[in-house]
Amino acid sequence: MTSLPRWMDRRFATRAVHAGERPAPRDVVPTVTPIYAASTFLYRDIERMDAALAGAEGVFVYGRYGNPTTEALETAIAALEEQEAALAFGSGMAALHATILSCVETGDRIVASRDLYGQTISLLRAIFSPLGIETTFVDVLDLDQVEAALRRGRVRLVLCETISNPLLRVTDLPALTELAHRYGARVAVDNTFATPYLVRPGTFGADYVIHSATKYLGGHGDVTAGLVATAAERRWELNEINKTVGSILGPFEAYLVLRGLKTLPLRMRAQCENAIRVANWLVTHPAIERVYFPGLPTHPSHDTAVRLFPPGEFGAMVAFDIRGATRDRIFTFLQSLELIIPATTLGDVYSEVLYPVMASHRGLSPEERQAMGIGEGLVRLSVGIEDAEDIIADLERALAQIAEA
C-alpha cells in the first residue's frame, strides 16, 4: 500500500492550517521578485534566527525588521541612485521624517530651502520645532544666504529639493553640498521631481537622497511609498529608527514600486518630451501670465538644469500663472478639464493638475505663499505619457472656459 502524502495522517483542522505551507527550497529562480507576504520567517537552525534578530545582513525574521521583496526594491534604488544602500518607508514623509530624526537632536539647527513642499515645512515646524530644533529657511539658490545661515553654527542638516515644488527652481547640488560639508553639515535632497533618471544627488556629495516613491518611481498612481538612498552606515541608523517607529513599507507596495522602476526610463523620456512641448505652447497663450519650467531659457534655473540634467531633458513638471485668475476662476479651469486629472499627486502616467493654494501649500498663510512666489493664479501640471497634442487641446479647452466665464 502506498504511503499517504504528508499531512494526510493529521486531522482536518490541522491540515487546513498547515498543508501546503513552508515548502522546501527549490533549485529554481523566479524571473520576477516574488511578493513575500509573511510577517515572520523561520529557520531550522535557531542560531540563524538569533543572528537575524541581532540584525544580520540578508537574514529575515520579522516583517518590521525587513522583507525580501522590500530588500529587492532597496537594492534597485541604491543602484539607480549610485549609492551603497537604501531603505524603504511607508511614505515619502516617513522617509523624510526618519532622515531628519537621524541627523539632529535638541539644540541643533537645520538650514532648509524656503521652496520646500508645504507638508515638509509643516513637518519641520510642527514636529521638530517643539523638540528644540530650529529651522532657518533660506533661498538655497543664493549661496551667500546659505553660508550666512551656516555661519551661525550648530547646523547639522541642510535640506533641499533638486527641483522645487511648485516653482521648479533647480538647486546647484555640487556647490550646495560642498558648502554644507565645509561647515560640518549633512545634506538631504528630495529628488522626487527629478528622479535618478535626470540627476543623482549622491554623486555630487549629498548624504541622503529622498524619494516619495508614490510619484515617478511607482508611476501608476497605485502605491504610497518612500525611499532613502545613502551610505551603508547611515542606512543602518535609519533602519534602527524604522524598526522602532514602524514606518515600514509592506511587500505588496514594494513589489508595485519595483515594477514601476522597470519602465522609469521610458516614462521619463516620454514625459520630459511632452513637458517641453506643453511649456512652449503655454508661453504663447494669451491667458497665461508666466510659465515655470527649467527647460525655458527665461527660467532662473535654466543654466543649472542644463549643467546637471541630460541634454534636452528638464523633468515633466510645468507650473504656470493664469492671468488675472482668482480662486473661483481656477476652480472653473480645473472643472473644465476632461483629460487632465485634478489630483493631489504627480509623476503618474496620467497628466495631473494641482492648485497649490488648495492642496500642496494649503497649510501656509497667504503671506507665506506670496513670499515664496505662489500666487492665487498658480497651477502645477504633472505631464503624463499621453499624446502631447491631446494634453494641449485639453488645456486650451479649459482656458477658453475661463475666458467665457
C-alpha positions as CSV (number, residue, x, y, z in Angstrom):
1,M,0.0,0.0,0.0
2,T,1.3,3.4,-1.0
3,S,2.1,5.7,2.0
4,L,-0.2,8.7,2.5
5,P,1.1,12.1,1.4
6,R,2.5,14.4,4.1
7,W,-0.3,15.8,6.4
8,M,-2.8,13.2,5.4
9,D,-2.3,11.5,8.8
10,R,-3.3,14.7,10.6
11,R,-6.8,15.8,11.4
12,F,-8.8,18.1,9.2
13,A,-8.4,21.4,11.1
14,T,-4.6,20.8,11.3
15,R,-4.4,20.1,7.5
16,A,-6.4,23.2,6.8
17,V,-3.9,25.3,8.7
18,H,-0.6,23.8,7.7
19,A,-0.9,21.8,4.4
20,G,1.0,23.5,1.6
21,E,2.8,25.9,3.8
22,R,6.6,26.3,4.2
23,P,7.7,24.2,1.1
24,A,11.3,23.0,0.9
25,P,13.6,25.3,-1.1
26,R,13.7,24.5,-4.8
27,D,16.5,24.8,-7.4
28,V,14.7,27.5,-9.4
29,V,14.8,31.3,-9.6
30,P,11.6,33.2,-10.5
31,T,12.0,35.8,-13.2
32,V,10.2,38.4,-11.1
33,T,10.9,39.1,-7.5
34,P,8.1,37.3,-5.5
35,I,5.9,39.1,-3.0
36,Y,6.9,37.7,0.3
37,A,3.6,38.2,2.2
38,A,4.9,37.0,5.5
39,S,5.1,38.8,8.8
40,T,7.7,36.3,10.2
41,F,10.4,34.0,8.8
42,L,11.5,30.7,10.2
43,Y,14.9,28.9,10.3
44,R,15.6,25.2,11.0
45,D,18.7,26.4,12.7
46,I,17.9,28.5,15.8
47,E,21.3,30.1,15.7
48,R,20.4,31.7,12.3
49,M,17.2,33.0,13.9
50,D,19.3,34.5,16.7
51,A,21.5,36.2,14.1
52,A,18.5,37.5,12.3
53,L,17.1,39.1,15.5
54,A,20.5,40.7,16.1
55,G,20.3,42.4,12.7
56,A,22.5,40.1,10.5
57,E,22.5,41.3,6.9
58,G,20.4,39.4,4.4
59,V,18.7,37.4,7.1
60,F,15.0,37.9,7.8
61,V,13.0,37.1,10.9
62,Y,10.2,39.7,11.4
63,G,8.4,42.0,8.9
64,R,9.2,45.2,10.8
65,Y,12.9,44.3,10.6
66,G,13.0,43.6,6.8
67,N,11.4,41.7,4.0
68,P,12.9,40.1,0.8
69,T,10.6,41.9,-1.6
70,T,11.3,45.2,0.1
71,E,15.1,44.5,0.1
72,A,14.9,43.9,-3.6
73,L,13.4,47.4,-4.1
74,E,16.1,48.9,-1.8
75,T,18.8,47.2,-3.9
76,A,17.3,48.6,-7.0
77,I,17.0,52.2,-5.9
78,A,20.5,52.2,-4.4
79,A,21.8,51.1,-7.8
80,L,19.8,53.8,-9.7
81,E,21.0,56.5,-7.3
82,E,24.6,55.1,-7.3
83,Q,24.6,54.8,-3.5
84,E,25.8,52.0,-1.2
85,A,22.4,51.2,0.2
86,A,18.8,52.3,0.5
87,L,15.9,51.9,2.9
88,A,12.1,51.8,2.1
89,F,9.4,53.5,4.1
90,G,5.6,53.6,4.1
91,S,5.5,57.1,2.6
92,G,7.8,59.8,1.4
93,M,7.0,61.8,4.5
94,A,8.0,58.9,6.7
95,A,11.3,58.7,4.8
96,L,11.9,62.4,5.3
97,H,10.9,62.3,9.0
98,A,13.3,59.4,9.7
99,T,16.2,61.1,7.8
100,I,15.8,64.3,9.8
101,L,15.5,62.4,13.0
102,S,18.7,60.6,12.4
103,C,20.6,63.8,11.9
104,V,19.5,66.2,14.6
105,E,18.8,66.4,18.3
106,T,17.7,69.1,20.7
107,G,19.7,72.3,20.3
108,D,20.7,71.6,16.7
109,R,19.7,73.7,13.7
110,I,18.5,72.9,10.2
111,V,19.0,75.1,7.2
112,A,16.2,74.4,4.7
113,S,15.1,75.7,1.4
114,R,12.3,78.2,1.6
115,D,10.7,76.5,-1.5
116,L,10.0,73.1,0.1
117,Y,6.8,71.1,-0.3
118,G,4.2,72.6,2.1
119,Q,4.0,69.4,4.2
120,T,7.7,69.3,4.6
121,I,7.6,72.8,6.0
122,S,4.8,71.7,8.4
123,L,6.9,68.7,9.5
124,L,9.8,71.0,10.4
125,R,7.5,73.4,12.3
126,A,5.0,71.1,13.9
127,I,7.2,68.1,14.8
128,F,10.8,69.3,15.1
129,S,10.4,72.8,16.4
130,P,8.7,71.6,19.6
131,L,11.7,69.2,20.1
132,G,14.0,72.2,20.3
133,I,15.3,72.0,16.7
134,E,15.4,75.3,14.9
135,T,14.9,75.6,11.2
136,T,16.3,78.6,9.2
137,F,14.6,78.9,5.8
138,V,16.8,80.3,3.0
139,D,16.9,80.7,-0.7
140,V,19.2,77.8,-1.5
141,L,20.0,79.3,-4.9
142,D,21.6,82.2,-3.1
143,L,24.8,80.5,-1.7
144,D,25.8,83.7,0.2
145,Q,22.5,83.4,2.1
146,V,23.1,79.7,2.8
147,E,26.6,80.4,4.1
148,A,25.3,83.2,6.4
149,A,22.9,80.7,7.9
150,L,25.6,78.1,8.3
151,R,28.0,80.5,9.9
152,R,25.6,80.9,12.8
153,G,26.7,77.5,13.9
154,R,25.1,74.2,15.2
155,V,23.7,73.3,11.8
156,R,23.5,69.5,11.4
157,L,21.5,69.3,8.3
158,V,20.8,71.2,5.0
159,L,17.6,70.2,3.4
160,C,16.5,71.0,-0.1
161,E,14.7,69.7,-3.2
162,T,16.5,69.0,-6.5
163,I,13.6,70.6,-8.4
164,S,11.5,72.8,-6.0
165,N,7.8,72.4,-5.5
166,P,6.0,74.1,-7.2
167,L,8.1,76.8,-8.9
168,L,10.6,74.2,-10.3
169,R,13.8,76.0,-9.2
170,V,16.8,73.8,-9.7
171,T,19.4,73.5,-6.8
172,D,23.1,73.8,-7.7
173,L,23.8,70.5,-5.9
174,P,27.6,70.4,-6.3
175,A,28.0,73.9,-4.9
176,L,25.5,73.4,-2.1
177,T,26.9,70.1,-0.8
178,E,30.4,71.4,-0.9
179,L,29.4,74.5,1.1
180,A,27.4,72.5,3.7
181,H,30.2,69.9,4.2
182,R,32.6,72.7,4.7
183,Y,30.6,73.7,7.8
184,G,30.2,70.1,9.0
185,A,26.5,69.7,8.0
186,R,25.0,66.8,6.2
187,V,22.9,67.3,3.1
188,A,19.5,65.7,2.4
189,V,18.0,66.1,-1.0
190,D,14.4,65.4,-2.0
191,N,14.9,64.0,-5.5
192,T,11.2,63.2,-6.2
193,F,10.7,65.6,-9.1
194,A,13.9,64.8,-10.8
195,T,14.2,61.1,-10.2
196,P,17.6,59.3,-10.7
197,Y,16.8,59.4,-14.4
198,L,17.7,63.1,-14.5
199,V,20.2,63.5,-11.7
200,R,21.8,61.5,-8.8
201,P,22.4,63.9,-5.9
202,G,24.6,61.4,-4.1
203,T,27.2,61.6,-6.9
204,F,27.6,65.3,-6.0
205,G,28.1,64.5,-2.3
206,A,24.6,64.6,-0.9
207,D,24.4,62.4,2.2
208,Y,20.7,61.4,1.8
209,V,18.6,61.1,-1.4
210,I,14.9,61.0,-0.5
211,H,12.0,60.0,-2.7
212,S,8.3,59.9,-2.5
213,A,8.1,56.7,-4.4
214,T,4.4,57.3,-4.7
215,K,5.3,59.6,-7.6
216,Y,7.6,58.8,-10.5
217,L,9.2,55.7,-9.2
218,G,5.9,53.9,-8.8
219,G,4.4,55.9,-11.7
220,H,1.0,54.4,-11.9
221,G,-1.0,56.0,-9.0
222,D,-1.5,52.7,-7.2
223,V,1.0,52.8,-4.3
224,T,2.2,55.0,-1.4
225,A,5.9,54.6,-0.5
226,G,9.1,56.4,0.4
227,L,12.8,55.7,-0.1
228,V,16.1,57.0,1.1
229,A,19.4,56.2,-0.7
230,T,22.5,56.7,1.4
231,A,25.7,55.1,2.7
232,A,25.6,51.7,4.3
233,E,26.3,53.1,7.8
234,R,23.7,55.7,7.6
235,R,21.2,53.2,6.2
236,W,21.8,51.2,9.4
237,E,21.0,54.2,11.5
238,L,17.8,54.8,9.5
239,N,16.7,51.2,9.8
240,E,17.1,51.3,13.6
241,I,14.6,54.2,13.6
242,N,12.3,52.5,11.2
243,K,12.2,49.3,13.2
244,T,11.3,51.2,16.3
245,V,8.8,53.7,14.8
246,G,7.3,51.1,12.5
247,S,7.0,53.2,9.4
248,I,7.9,50.2,7.2
249,L,6.9,49.5,3.6
250,G,4.8,46.4,3.0
251,P,5.8,43.7,0.5
252,F,2.9,44.4,-1.8
253,E,3.7,48.1,-2.1
254,A,7.4,47.3,-2.5
255,Y,6.5,45.0,-5.4
256,L,4.5,47.7,-7.1
257,V,7.3,50.3,-6.9
258,L,9.8,47.7,-8.1
259,R,7.6,47.0,-11.1
260,G,7.3,50.7,-11.7
261,L,11.1,51.1,-11.8
262,K,11.3,48.9,-14.8
263,T,9.6,51.5,-17.0
264,L,11.0,54.6,-15.3
265,P,13.4,55.5,-18.2
266,L,10.7,55.0,-20.8
267,R,8.2,57.0,-18.9
268,M,10.5,59.8,-18.0
269,R,11.8,60.1,-21.6
270,A,8.2,60.5,-22.9
271,Q,7.1,62.8,-20.1
272,C,10.1,65.1,-20.5
273,E,9.5,65.4,-24.2
274,N,5.8,66.1,-23.6
275,A,6.6,68.7,-20.9
276,I,8.8,70.7,-23.3
277,R,6.0,70.8,-25.9
278,V,3.4,71.8,-23.3
279,A,5.6,74.5,-21.8
280,N,6.4,76.1,-25.2
281,W,2.7,76.1,-26.0
282,L,1.7,77.7,-22.7
283,V,4.3,80.5,-23.3
284,T,2.3,81.6,-26.4
285,H,-1.1,81.5,-24.8
286,P,-2.6,84.9,-24.1
287,A,-4.3,83.7,-20.9
288,I,-1.0,82.6,-19.3
289,E,0.9,85.3,-17.5
290,R,4.1,83.2,-16.7
291,V,5.4,79.7,-17.2
292,Y,7.8,78.0,-14.8
293,F,9.8,75.3,-16.5
294,P,13.6,74.8,-16.2
295,G,13.7,74.0,-19.9
296,L,12.8,77.5,-20.8
297,P,15.8,79.9,-21.3
298,T,13.7,82.5,-19.3
299,H,13.6,80.3,-16.2
300,P,16.1,81.4,-13.5
301,S,17.4,77.9,-13.1
302,H,17.8,77.1,-16.8
303,D,21.6,77.2,-16.8
304,T,21.8,75.0,-13.7
305,A,19.4,72.5,-15.3
306,V,21.4,72.4,-18.5
307,R,24.5,71.7,-16.5
308,L,23.1,68.9,-14.2
309,F,20.5,67.2,-16.4
310,P,20.8,65.0,-19.5
311,P,20.9,67.1,-22.7
312,G,17.4,68.4,-23.7
313,E,15.6,66.9,-20.7
314,F,14.3,69.0,-17.9
315,G,11.7,67.0,-16.0
316,A,8.0,66.6,-16.5
317,M,6.6,69.3,-14.2
318,V,5.3,72.6,-15.6
319,A,3.8,75.4,-13.5
320,F,2.0,78.5,-14.8
321,D,0.2,81.6,-13.6
322,I,-3.2,82.2,-15.2
323,R,-3.5,85.9,-16.0
324,G,-5.8,87.7,-13.6
325,A,-7.0,84.4,-12.0
326,T,-9.0,84.2,-8.8
327,R,-9.7,81.1,-6.8
328,D,-13.1,80.8,-8.5
329,R,-11.6,81.1,-12.0
330,I,-9.0,78.4,-11.1
331,F,-11.9,76.1,-10.0
332,T,-13.6,76.7,-13.3
333,F,-10.4,75.8,-15.1
334,L,-10.0,72.6,-13.1
335,Q,-13.6,71.5,-13.6
336,S,-13.4,72.2,-17.3
337,L,-10.5,69.7,-17.9
338,E,-11.6,66.4,-19.5
339,L,-8.3,64.5,-19.9
340,I,-6.0,66.0,-17.3
341,I,-6.9,64.8,-13.8
342,P,-7.2,67.3,-10.9
343,A,-5.3,65.2,-8.3
344,T,-3.2,65.9,-5.3
345,T,-0.2,64.0,-6.7
346,L,2.2,63.9,-9.6
347,G,4.5,61.6,-11.6
348,D,1.9,59.1,-12.8
349,V,1.4,58.0,-16.4
350,Y,-1.6,60.3,-16.4
351,S,-1.4,64.1,-16.7
352,E,-2.4,65.6,-13.4
353,V,-3.0,69.2,-12.3
354,L,-2.9,70.7,-8.8
355,Y,-3.8,74.0,-7.3
356,P,-1.1,74.7,-4.7
357,V,-3.2,77.2,-2.8
358,M,-5.8,74.4,-2.3
359,A,-3.5,71.4,-1.9
360,S,0.2,71.2,-1.6
361,H,0.7,74.6,0.2
362,R,-2.7,74.9,1.8
363,G,-1.1,74.8,5.3
364,L,0.8,78.1,4.7
365,S,-0.7,81.5,5.2
366,P,-1.4,83.7,2.1
367,E,1.5,85.9,3.1
368,E,3.9,82.9,3.3
369,R,2.8,81.7,-0.1
370,Q,3.2,85.1,-1.6
371,A,6.7,85.4,-0.2
372,M,7.5,82.1,-1.9
373,G,6.1,83.3,-5.2
374,I,2.9,81.2,-5.0
375,G,0.0,83.4,-6.1
376,E,-3.7,82.8,-6.4
377,G,-3.4,82.0,-10.1
378,L,-0.6,79.4,-9.9
379,V,-1.3,76.0,-11.3
380,R,1.1,73.0,-11.2
381,L,0.9,70.4,-14.0
382,S,2.4,67.0,-14.0
383,V,2.7,66.0,-17.6
384,G,1.9,62.4,-18.4
385,I,2.6,60.0,-21.2
386,E,-0.5,60.7,-23.3
387,D,-0.1,62.3,-26.8
388,A,1.1,65.9,-26.3
389,E,-1.5,67.2,-28.7
390,D,-4.3,65.8,-26.6
391,I,-2.8,67.4,-23.4
392,I,-2.5,70.8,-25.1
393,A,-6.1,70.6,-26.5
394,D,-7.4,69.9,-23.1
395,L,-5.6,72.8,-21.6
396,E,-6.8,75.1,-24.4
397,R,-10.4,74.0,-23.9
398,A,-10.3,74.7,-20.2
399,L,-8.6,78.1,-20.6
400,A,-11.3,79.0,-23.1
401,Q,-13.9,78.3,-20.4
402,I,-12.2,80.8,-18.1
403,A,-12.4,83.4,-20.8
404,E,-16.1,82.8,-21.3
405,A,-16.9,82.8,-17.5
